[in-house]
Amino acid sequence: MRPRVSAYAIAATEDSLLLTQLSDASPVFTPGLWHLPGGGIDPGEQPMEALERELYEETGLELHDAHLVDARSYAAHRLGVSWNLVGLFYLVDLKPGPLMVTKTDDSTCAVTWMPLSGLEHSKLSPAAIDSLGMIGARGVRTVDTH
């Protein structure tokens, strides 16, 4: 099994969640699923640095504040690789700005604010599904989306 540690941003308003869509280049989770912004922590990189970098690459938004709320582990198999992924989940506040994927040809192909009502679990990554319980248990943080 190949180990990987990732940092994920949970950005939510009272009625929506910021999600990214996984591209064919996604190393761990199935392409096409909606996932949390975030990703792998590079060797020597601090988790908060990775969170800021990944958040900007996948959403075009900058981090204002973040608080670690949970850690989860996942086992996945993709492209012939078995993964043991540990995800660090942060509730985040974001600086205002337009949404855009700034690092193309990578693991993210789209970004959007999705309404919390009507989210289909079958279209979400395991990490995105877990985040719904995290915001429900701790209350939703309002972020500035304009």
C-alpha atoms as one frame of an Amber mdcrd trajectory, in Angstrom:
protein
   0.000   0.000   0.000   1.208   3.458  -0.848   0.715   5.946   2.030  -0.514
   9.479   1.392  -1.506  12.341   3.687  -3.841  15.011   2.334  -5.322  18.252
   3.645  -8.947  19.060   2.747 -10.907  22.312   2.972 -14.520  22.257   4.138
 -15.988  25.571   2.972 -19.716  25.869   3.569 -22.403  28.490   3.713 -25.769
  27.890   5.343 -26.996  26.186   2.176 -24.015  25.175   0.025 -20.659  23.393
   0.045 -17.612  24.189  -2.086 -16.749  21.112  -4.159 -14.323  20.223  -6.924
 -14.834  17.573  -9.594 -12.148  14.932  -9.966 -10.576  14.597 -13.412  -9.176
  11.502 -15.113  -5.797  12.391 -13.537  -7.136  11.796 -10.002  -4.614   9.438
  -8.360  -6.785   8.090  -5.524 -10.550   8.621  -5.923 -12.748   7.904  -8.961
 -12.849  10.566 -11.704 -16.151  12.420 -12.056 -16.933  12.391  -8.341 -17.352
  15.687  -6.486 -14.656  16.079  -3.860 -13.381  18.595  -1.319 -10.741  21.095
  -2.389  -7.378  19.888  -1.193  -4.848  17.196  -1.808  -1.544  15.620  -1.039
   0.973  17.124   1.331   4.380  17.233  -0.374   7.499  16.013   1.500   8.641
  18.730   3.918   5.457  20.764   3.406   3.375  21.732   6.421  -0.317  20.699
   6.289  -1.541  24.324   6.346   0.813  25.210   3.472  -0.545  22.277   1.454
  -4.103  23.329   2.230  -3.456  26.884   1.002  -1.647  25.681  -2.143  -4.224
  23.053  -3.073  -7.149  25.378  -2.335  -5.754  28.002  -4.715  -4.849  25.468
  -7.426  -8.304  23.887  -7.385 -10.595  26.871  -6.690  -8.663  30.096  -7.314
  -9.587  31.182  -3.772  -7.259  32.160  -0.959  -7.465  30.960   2.617  -8.427
  33.462   5.314  -8.582  31.090   8.306  -8.680  27.343   8.977  -9.306  25.046
  11.938  -8.526  21.337  12.001 -11.731  19.453  12.825 -11.029  15.795  12.084
  -8.782  13.199  10.476  -9.969  10.103   8.614  -8.292   7.229   6.816  -9.303
   5.678   3.505  -8.204   2.662   1.507  -8.511   2.980  -2.252  -7.285   1.246
  -5.374  -6.801   3.201  -8.581  -4.649   2.758 -11.680  -2.980  -0.327 -10.241
  -1.998   1.383  -6.979  -3.392   0.544  -3.547  -3.567   3.649  -1.381  -3.712
   4.181   2.377  -4.848   7.801   2.569  -5.068   9.884   5.732  -7.142  13.025
   5.245  -6.878  16.063   7.526 -10.136  18.043   7.432 -10.182  21.800   8.044
 -13.199  24.091   8.370 -12.144  27.136   6.399 -13.026  30.769   5.863 -12.101
  32.098   2.426 -11.148  35.438   0.982 -13.597  36.708  -1.654 -12.848  35.952
  -5.291 -14.036  34.240  -8.452 -14.029  30.442  -8.685 -11.628  28.882 -11.202
  -9.358  25.877 -11.466  -5.920  27.524 -11.706  -3.863  24.351 -12.180  -5.180
  22.665 -15.299  -4.222  19.150 -16.432  -4.248  17.962 -12.824  -6.675  16.050
 -10.601  -9.421  18.737 -10.672 -11.496  19.663 -13.717 -14.278  21.840 -12.205
 -15.231  23.777  -9.072 -18.611  25.013  -7.837 -20.729  25.849  -4.805 -23.256
  22.980  -4.583 -26.525  23.251  -2.662 -26.470  21.091   0.463 -30.057  20.030
  -0.152 -30.149  17.378  -2.806 -26.493  16.340  -2.750 -26.374  12.773  -4.049
 -23.951  10.604  -2.089 -23.374   8.458  -5.185 -21.771  11.482  -6.882 -19.509
  12.395  -3.925 -16.089  11.095  -2.918 -15.823   9.313   0.440 -14.091  12.391
   1.887 -16.884  14.711   0.680 -19.505  12.398   2.207 -17.636  12.402   5.530
 -17.432  16.216   5.484 -21.234  16.464   5.499 -21.291  14.843   8.928 -18.526
  17.136  10.125 -20.391  20.325   9.257 -23.636  18.902  10.588 -22.101  18.001
  13.935 -20.263  21.288  14.405 -22.634  23.722  12.774 -22.093  25.366   9.425
 -19.552  28.164   9.187 -20.559  30.992   6.932 -17.947  32.098   4.435 -17.858
  35.096   2.130 -18.606  33.770  -1.381 -18.652  37.125  -3.186
